[in-house]
Amino acid sequence: MAGNLNRVFLMGNLTRDIELKKTPSNMSVANVGLAVNRQYRVNDENREETTFVDCEAWGRTAEVMGQYLRKGRPVFIEGRLKLDQWQDRDGNNRSKLKVVIENFQFVDSRSGGGDAPSQTSAAPQSVPEDEIPF
């Protein structure tokens, strides 16, 4: 099979309010924390495992998420994996996977989303490395 696929679908709850920032070129970027639960059974006992996922959204998607979503709100996201790499203060190489959100959908109409659209998407945007605001 030729080609590659980098696509992520997650549904979970926001772990914090959306952190909305602007790049030097005035592009909006949102940092999003998502908790995704997995339920399973072991020896007739129900168990649950939570995975915490860092995500980011850009442009209009970031702005809409920042306007309508709050901590605890369930949301469905679609995006792609991105590997961030950097050196820490001690010169050690570090890396972290995150999800770049390309589409999202509100799962319910809890507080903060009364007039929120049910779905939003934006064309994927590439941002130069020197534009990243953190």
N, C-alpha and C positions, 0 to 999 in steps of 0.2 A: 504494500500500500504506500503510495507516494503522498507526501505532505505531512503537515503537523496540525495539531489542534490544541489550542490553549483556551479553554472555556470553563468557567466555574459558575455553578448555580447553588445558592445558599439561601436558606430561610432560617431566621433566628430573631433574637431581640437585641436592640441597641443597648450596649453596656454603659453608655454615657451620652450626654447631649452632643450634637454634631459640633465639631470645632472647625469653623469656617475662617479661612485666611485668604489673602490676596498675594499673588506673586508681584515682583517689581513691574511687570507689564500689565498688571491689573486683572489677571486671570484668577478666577475663584477656584479654591481647592478646599475640599472638606476631608477631615480625618474622621473616620468612622470606626467604632468598635462594635463587633457583633459577637454574640454568644449563640452557638448552635448546639442544640441538645440531640443526643442519640439515645434512644431507649432500646434495651435489649433484655433478654432473659438468660439467667444462668441457674441451672438446677431449680427450675420452677420459681425463681425469685426475679422480680422486675428490678432492673438497674438502669441508671442514667449516667451518661458521660457528657460533659460539657467541653466544647472546644471554643476557645476565644480566638477570633480572627480580626486582624487589623486590615482595614480597607481604606481606599481613598477614592474620591470622585472629583471630577474637574468640570469647569465651565458651568453651564446652566444646570446640569445634573447636581452639582455641588450646591448651588444656590437654592434649588427646590428642596433638596434634602435638609439643608440648614433652616429653611423656613418652616417646614412642616413636621419634621421628625424630632422626637425627644427621647431621652433615656427610657428604656423599658418597652418602647414601641416595637411590635413585630414588623418585619419587612422582608421581602423577597428580593434578592439581588442577583444580577447576571453580570459577569465580568471576566477578567483574565488574571492569571497569576503574574506577578512581577517580583523579581529578586532585587532588593536594594543591597548594595555593598558599600562599606565605608571602613575607615580606620578610626578606632576610638582614641581617646586622649593618650593612652599608653602605647599607641602604634600597632595595636592588635587588629588584624583583619576581622571584620564582623559582617554578617549578612542576615537578612530577614525576608521571608516571603510575605507579600501582602496581595490583596485582591484590588485591582483597579476596576471600579464599578462603571459599567457602560450603560446598564439599564437597571431600574428598580421598580418595584410595585408595592404599594401599601397593602398590608394584609387585612387590617381592620380600620375602623374609624374612631379609635380611641382618642383621648384628649389631644388637642393640638393639631388635629387634622380634619376639622369639620368641613372646610372648603377645599381640601387637598385633592389634586387630581389622582386618579386611581393608578396611573402608570406614567412613567416618564423615561425618556431615553435621549441620548445625545450622541452625535457622531464621535467616534473615538478621536481624541486629540493627542498629538504628541507634544510634549513640553521639553524644551532644551534643559539639560542637566543644571545649567546655571540659573534656571528659573525656579527650581524647587525651593520653597520657602522655609525649609528647616534644616 
